[in-house]
Amino acid sequence: MPMWKNIFYIIVIVVLLSFVGACSSTRLDVKPVAESENPADQINRLENDLADAHKNQLNVLAPTWFAKAESSLGKAKKGLERGEDPSEVLGIIAEGQAQLQKAEEITRVTRTTMADVIKNRNLARQAGAVKLGYDYTTAEQAFLSLTKSIERGNLAYADKQKAELAETFRSLELRAIKIETLGEVRKLIQQAKNSKVDKIAPRSFNLAQNKLSEADAFITQHPYEKEMMHQKANEALFMSQRLFQIVDQSEKIKDMKPEEMTLWMEKNLYEITAKLAATDMRNQPYEIQVKNILGSIDALQKDRQFMFDKVKTLKSEIETKNLQITDLEGKTREQQIVKERLAAEKRFNQLFIEVQNIF
């Protein structure tokens, strides 16, 4: 047999197998709804089932069959509104239920075939990747393309493309996390560059930029360590905000004369000293003035801790006393009950004797 005929037969067999596979994937097992059922009740039931299916993502994991089930629901509602024969409406509902069941079957296959893609997509959405616009929309369209190929029975195509799409959603997730946690920092750094702040306060600018890079790298490596991630993001934000304060202050003192700058510093230190009710040490070097302030703060902190410990001890003593009082009150109540019982018994005995004497 010539080679071209062999090739022809192979192609025919492949086409037939594909056709059979497609037929099996679209075969629908419609179970009729009993004509005794109320069409309105069955419509509500199908609507609730579709709502639950949507929560379980059947609208994207088996989009074609889910859409068909929704369409059947719409037709059934219109049929009921128009007063069509109840049996026809119930027939449409039965078809919708079968379509939804088919969507559930396809979804089980999709969840198994594309587990990593589904997981990464969910994480990306939770991180806010939907806000990324075109890039997310493109990934979502690719996702729907794969789920629809599974509906058609083309698992090979989905299997081939899923790894790349899983990585795409992973990248989108990281971008979304960084925008959420570092977006404000990036804006401030860019604003600093535009304002030539890096020229006025280069050391502070470099420190803020390094904190941003450190946080960015940490998120890339540890995107789910949220507590540490936000801590590093807050450090970067603090340093970028501090940068602008340093620049503002640098601009203020730029034109000051030496004595004016010294008096300004002295004024700040004295205001703190006065608030602490510490000794006025403006006749001493600045280093000693600072030590004086720190010593006063340390003494206040120790006093505060002493009072805190004292209150804690007193609370404990009060709780102990309250327990003792409660215990004594309980005992007193028990004694009162015993006295009342004895008095009642005594009164009963007296009455009994009086009755005996009568007879």
C-alpha positions as CSV (number, residue, x, y, z in Angstrom):
1,M,0.0,0.0,0.0
2,P,1.4,3.4,-0.9
3,M,2.8,5.6,1.9
4,W,0.3,8.4,1.2
5,K,-2.6,6.0,1.7
6,N,-1.3,5.0,5.1
7,I,-1.0,8.6,6.1
8,F,-4.6,9.2,4.8
9,Y,-6.0,6.4,6.9
10,I,-4.1,7.6,10.0
11,I,-5.6,11.1,9.6
12,V,-9.1,9.6,9.2
13,I,-8.7,7.5,12.3
14,V,-7.5,10.5,14.3
15,V,-10.4,12.7,13.1
16,L,-12.9,9.9,14.0
17,L,-11.4,9.5,17.5
18,S,-11.6,13.2,18.0
19,F,-15.2,13.2,16.9
20,V,-16.0,10.3,19.2
21,G,-14.3,12.1,22.1
22,A,-16.2,15.3,21.3
23,C,-19.5,13.5,21.2
24,S,-18.8,11.8,24.6
25,S,-17.9,15.2,26.1
26,T,-21.1,16.8,24.8
27,R,-23.5,13.8,25.6
28,L,-26.2,15.0,27.9
29,D,-28.2,12.8,30.3
30,V,-31.5,14.6,30.7
31,K,-33.6,13.3,33.5
32,P,-37.2,14.5,33.2
33,V,-38.8,16.4,36.0
34,A,-42.1,14.9,37.2
35,E,-45.1,16.7,35.7
36,S,-46.6,16.9,39.2
37,E,-43.8,19.3,40.3
38,N,-44.4,23.0,40.5
39,P,-42.5,24.9,37.7
40,A,-41.9,28.0,39.9
41,D,-40.4,25.8,42.7
42,Q,-38.2,24.0,40.2
43,I,-37.0,27.3,38.7
44,N,-36.1,28.6,42.1
45,R,-34.2,25.3,42.8
46,L,-32.2,25.6,39.6
47,E,-31.5,29.3,40.3
48,N,-30.1,28.4,43.7
49,D,-28.1,25.5,42.3
50,L,-26.6,27.9,39.8
51,A,-25.8,30.5,42.5
52,D,-23.9,27.8,44.5
53,A,-22.1,26.6,41.3
54,H,-21.0,30.2,40.6
55,K,-19.5,30.4,44.2
56,N,-17.6,27.2,43.4
57,Q,-16.2,28.8,40.2
58,L,-18.1,26.6,37.7
59,N,-18.6,29.7,35.6
60,V,-14.9,29.6,34.7
61,L,-14.0,26.0,35.3
62,A,-16.7,24.8,32.9
63,P,-17.8,28.0,31.3
64,T,-19.7,26.6,28.3
65,W,-21.9,24.2,30.2
66,F,-22.5,26.7,32.9
67,A,-23.6,29.3,30.4
68,K,-26.0,26.8,28.8
69,A,-27.5,26.0,32.2
70,E,-28.0,29.8,32.8
71,S,-29.6,30.1,29.4
72,S,-32.0,27.3,30.2
73,L,-32.9,29.0,33.4
74,G,-33.7,32.2,31.5
75,K,-35.8,30.3,29.0
76,A,-37.7,28.6,31.8
77,K,-38.4,31.9,33.5
78,K,-39.7,33.5,30.2
79,G,-41.8,30.4,29.5
80,L,-43.4,30.7,32.9
81,E,-44.1,34.4,32.5
82,R,-45.7,33.8,29.1
83,G,-47.9,31.1,30.5
84,E,-46.5,28.2,28.4
85,D,-47.5,24.6,29.1
86,P,-46.0,23.6,32.5
87,S,-44.6,20.3,30.9
88,E,-42.6,22.4,28.4
89,V,-41.2,24.6,31.2
90,L,-40.3,21.5,33.3
91,G,-38.6,20.1,30.2
92,I,-36.4,23.2,29.9
93,I,-35.6,23.0,33.6
94,A,-34.6,19.3,33.3
95,E,-32.3,20.3,30.5
96,G,-30.8,23.1,32.6
97,Q,-30.2,20.6,35.5
98,A,-28.5,18.2,33.1
99,Q,-26.3,21.0,31.8
100,L,-25.3,22.0,35.3
101,Q,-24.6,18.4,36.2
102,K,-22.4,18.2,33.1
103,A,-20.6,21.4,34.2
104,E,-19.9,19.8,37.6
105,E,-18.4,16.7,35.9
106,I,-16.2,18.9,33.7
107,T,-15.2,20.9,36.7
108,R,-13.9,17.8,38.5
109,V,-11.7,17.1,35.5
110,T,-10.5,20.7,35.3
111,R,-9.6,20.9,39.0
112,T,-7.5,17.8,38.6
113,T,-5.9,18.8,35.3
114,M,-5.1,22.4,36.3
115,A,-4.7,22.3,40.0
116,D,-1.7,24.6,40.1
117,V,-3.2,27.1,37.6
118,I,-6.4,27.3,39.7
119,K,-4.4,27.8,42.9
120,N,-2.2,30.5,41.5
121,R,-5.2,32.2,39.9
122,N,-7.0,32.3,43.2
123,L,-4.0,33.7,45.0
124,A,-3.5,36.3,42.3
125,R,-7.1,37.4,42.6
126,Q,-6.9,37.6,46.4
127,A,-3.8,39.8,46.1
128,G,-5.8,42.2,43.9
129,A,-4.3,41.3,40.5
130,V,-7.7,42.1,38.9
131,K,-6.7,45.7,39.2
132,L,-3.7,45.2,36.9
133,G,-6.0,45.6,33.9
134,Y,-4.9,44.4,30.6
135,D,-2.2,41.9,31.8
136,Y,-4.7,40.2,34.1
137,T,-7.5,40.2,31.5
138,T,-5.1,38.5,29.0
139,A,-4.3,35.8,31.6
140,E,-8.0,35.3,32.4
141,Q,-8.8,34.9,28.7
142,A,-6.0,32.3,28.4
143,F,-7.4,30.5,31.5
144,L,-10.9,30.4,29.9
145,S,-9.4,29.1,26.7
146,L,-7.8,26.1,28.6
147,T,-11.0,25.3,30.5
148,K,-13.0,25.4,27.3
149,S,-10.5,23.1,25.7
150,I,-11.1,20.6,28.5
151,E,-14.8,20.9,27.9
152,R,-14.1,19.9,24.3
153,G,-12.1,16.9,25.5
154,N,-8.8,18.4,24.4
155,L,-6.8,17.6,27.6
156,A,-3.5,17.5,25.7
157,Y,-3.7,21.2,24.9
158,A,-4.5,22.2,28.4
159,D,-1.7,20.0,29.8
160,K,0.7,21.6,27.4
161,Q,-0.2,25.2,28.3
162,K,-0.9,25.0,32.0
163,A,2.6,25.4,33.4
164,E,3.2,28.7,31.6
165,L,-0.2,30.0,32.6
166,A,0.4,29.0,36.3
167,E,3.7,31.0,36.2
168,T,1.9,34.0,34.6
169,F,-0.7,34.1,37.5
170,R,2.2,33.7,40.0
171,S,3.9,36.8,38.5
172,L,0.7,38.8,38.6
173,E,0.2,37.9,42.2
174,L,3.7,39.2,43.1
175,R,3.0,42.4,41.2
176,A,-0.3,42.9,43.0
177,I,1.3,42.3,46.4
178,K,4.1,44.7,45.7
179,I,1.7,47.4,44.4
180,E,-0.5,46.9,47.5
181,T,2.4,47.0,50.0
182,L,5.1,49.1,48.3
183,G,3.0,51.3,45.9
184,E,3.1,54.4,48.2
185,V,6.9,54.0,48.8
186,R,7.6,53.9,45.0
187,K,5.5,57.0,44.6
188,L,7.5,58.9,47.2
189,I,10.8,57.7,45.8
190,Q,9.8,58.8,42.4
191,Q,8.6,62.1,43.7
192,A,12.0,62.5,45.4
193,K,13.8,61.9,42.2
194,N,11.6,64.4,40.3
195,S,12.2,67.0,43.0
196,K,16.0,66.4,42.9
197,V,15.8,65.4,46.6
198,D,18.6,62.8,45.9
199,K,20.9,65.8,45.4
200,I,19.9,67.6,48.5
201,A,20.0,64.6,50.9
202,P,21.9,61.8,49.1
203,R,22.5,59.7,52.2
204,S,18.9,59.7,53.3
205,F,17.7,59.1,49.7
206,N,20.0,56.1,49.3
207,L,18.8,54.7,52.7
208,A,15.2,55.0,51.6
209,Q,15.9,53.4,48.3
210,N,17.8,50.5,49.8
211,K,14.9,49.8,52.2
212,L,12.6,49.7,49.2
213,S,14.9,47.3,47.4
214,E,15.2,45.1,50.5
215,A,11.4,44.9,50.9
216,D,10.9,44.2,47.2
217,A,13.4,41.3,47.3
218,F,11.9,39.9,50.4
219,I,8.4,39.8,48.9
220,T,9.7,38.1,45.8
221,Q,11.3,35.3,48.0
222,H,8.6,35.2,50.8
223,P,5.3,36.4,49.4
224,Y,3.2,34.6,52.1
225,E,5.1,35.8,55.2
226,K,2.7,38.6,55.5
227,E,3.7,39.9,58.9
228,M,7.4,40.3,58.0
229,M,6.5,41.5,54.6
230,H,4.4,44.4,56.0
231,Q,7.1,45.1,58.5
232,K,9.7,45.6,55.8
233,A,7.2,47.6,53.7
234,N,6.5,49.9,56.7
235,E,10.2,50.4,57.3
236,A,10.6,51.4,53.6
237,L,7.6,53.8,53.9
238,F,9.0,55.3,57.1
239,M,12.4,56.0,55.6
240,S,10.9,57.5,52.4
241,Q,8.6,59.8,54.5
242,R,11.6,60.7,56.7
243,L,13.6,61.6,53.6
244,F,11.2,64.5,52.9
245,Q,11.4,65.7,56.5
246,I,15.2,65.8,56.3
247,V,15.0,67.7,53.1
248,D,12.6,70.3,54.5
249,Q,14.7,70.7,57.6
250,S,17.9,71.0,55.5
251,E,16.2,73.8,53.5
252,K,15.3,75.6,56.7
253,I,18.7,75.6,58.2
254,K,20.6,76.2,54.9
255,D,20.6,80.0,55.3
256,M,20.9,80.1,59.1
257,K,24.0,81.7,60.7
258,P,26.0,79.5,63.1
259,E,24.7,81.2,66.3
260,E,21.1,81.2,65.0
261,M,21.4,77.4,64.4
262,T,22.9,76.8,67.8
263,L,20.2,78.8,69.6
264,W,17.5,76.9,67.6
265,M,19.0,73.6,68.8
266,E,19.3,74.9,72.4
267,K,15.6,76.0,72.3
268,N,14.5,72.5,71.3
269,L,16.5,70.8,74.0
270,Y,15.3,73.3,76.7
271,E,11.6,72.8,75.8
272,I,12.1,69.0,76.4
273,T,14.0,69.7,79.6
274,A,11.3,72.0,80.9
275,K,8.5,69.5,80.1
276,L,10.4,66.8,82.1
277,A,10.9,69.2,85.0
278,A,14.6,68.4,84.8
279,T,17.5,70.7,85.8
280,D,18.2,73.5,83.3
281,M,21.6,72.7,81.9
282,R,21.9,75.2,79.1
283,N,25.3,76.2,80.6
284,Q,26.6,72.7,79.8
285,P,27.7,71.1,76.5
286,Y,25.0,69.7,74.3
287,E,26.1,66.1,75.1
288,I,25.5,66.6,78.8
289,Q,22.2,68.3,78.1
290,V,21.1,65.2,76.1
291,K,22.3,62.9,78.9
292,N,20.3,64.9,81.4
293,I,17.1,64.5,79.3
294,L,17.7,60.8,78.8
295,G,18.3,60.3,82.5
296,S,15.0,62.1,83.4
297,I,13.2,59.9,80.9
298,D,14.7,56.8,82.3
299,A,13.7,57.8,85.9
300,L,10.1,58.4,84.7
301,Q,10.0,55.1,83.0
302,K,11.2,53.3,86.1
303,D,8.6,55.2,88.2
304,R,5.9,54.2,85.7
305,Q,6.9,50.5,85.8
306,F,6.9,50.6,89.6
307,M,3.4,52.0,89.6
308,F,2.3,49.4,87.0
309,D,3.7,46.6,89.1
310,K,2.1,48.0,92.3
311,V,-1.3,48.2,90.6
312,K,-0.9,44.7,89.3
313,T,-0.2,43.5,92.9
314,L,-3.1,45.4,94.3
315,K,-5.4,43.9,91.7
316,S,-4.3,40.4,92.6
317,E,-4.9,41.1,96.3
318,I,-8.4,42.5,95.6
319,E,-9.3,39.4,93.6
320,T,-8.1,37.2,96.5
321,K,-10.2,39.2,99.0
322,N,-13.2,39.0,96.8
323,L,-12.9,35.3,96.6
324,Q,-12.6,35.1,100.4
325,I,-15.7,37.3,100.8
326,T,-17.7,35.2,98.4
327,D,-16.6,32.1,100.3
328,L,-17.7,33.6,103.6
329,E,-21.0,34.8,102.2
330,G,-21.6,31.3,100.9
331,K,-20.9,29.8,104.4
332,T,-23.1,32.5,106.1
333,R,-26.0,31.6,103.7
334,E,-25.6,27.9,104.5
335,Q,-25.7,28.6,108.2
336,Q,-28.9,30.7,107.7
337,I,-30.6,27.9,105.8
338,V,-29.7,25.4,108.6
339,K,-31.1,27.8,111.2
340,E,-34.4,28.3,109.2
341,R,-34.7,24.5,108.8
342,L,-34.2,23.9,112.5
343,A,-36.7,26.6,113.4
344,A,-39.2,25.0,111.0
345,E,-38.7,21.6,112.5
346,K,-39.1,23.0,116.0
347,R,-42.3,24.8,115.0
348,F,-43.6,21.6,113.4
349,N,-42.9,19.5,116.6
350,Q,-44.8,22.1,118.7
351,L,-47.8,21.9,116.4
352,F,-47.7,18.2,116.4
353,I,-47.7,18.1,120.3
354,E,-50.6,20.6,120.4
355,V,-52.6,18.4,118.0
356,Q,-51.9,15.3,120.1
357,N,-53.1,17.0,123.2
358,I,-56.4,17.8,121.5
359,F,-57.1,14.1,120.9
